[in-house]
Amino acid sequence: MTDESIAVPATPSPDELAERLTEVFDLVGPLYRRVHRKVEEAAPTEGLSVGVRAVLDLLRTRGPMTVPHMGRAQALSRQFVQRMVNDAARQGLVESIANPAHRRSPLIRLTDPGRDAIGAVRAREHALLRRVDGDLTMPDIDACLRVLGAMHALFEDVDVD
């Protein structure tokens, strides 16, 4: 038995959907730039740039990867990722290991200090994100991830190199 007082939202037209998705872009860009600045503010304390942080977190979640694979996964140029890997290696946060699948493209993996560094950064970020207001629910977050995932898929074919 259904409650007829609950309105089921109508499927939006393509134009209505595009207009609302534009609002998402309008929020995502400034949000990204503010988060970027916040990470940069902490860089002197933690010694990690935004790019190195991204590399370390990717290796934390996916394990050892080649620089080209990291670039594709992050929609960043291979050259930029290589510079970030070089920075991380100079700090002793990552190391190159042999890649059985490709002799000329080594795998990059976290070192113990790299694991510790990204763990500390994520703990600080987690503490900050716990302060988000808005009575958000897990279904809200699931919907957000679904929308952003669909938008990401739309631009998946854009070459970043």
Sequence and secondary structure as in RCSB ss.txt:
>XXXX:A:sequence
MTDESIAVPATPSPDELAERLTEVFDLVGPLYRRVHRKVEEAAPTEGLSVGVRAVLDLLRTRGPMTVPHMGRAQA
LSRQFVQRMVNDAARQGLVESIANPAHRRSPLIRLTDPGRDAIGAVRAREHALLRRVDGDLTMPDIDACLRVLGA
MHALFEDVDVD
>XXXX:A:secstr
   TTS       HHHHHHHHHHHHHHHHHHHHHHHHHHHHHHHHH   HHHHHHHHHHHHH SB HHHHHHHHT
  HHHHHHHHHHHHHTTSEEEE  TT TTS EEEE HHHHHHHHHHHHHHHHHHTT  S   HHHHHHHHHHHHH
HHHHTTT    
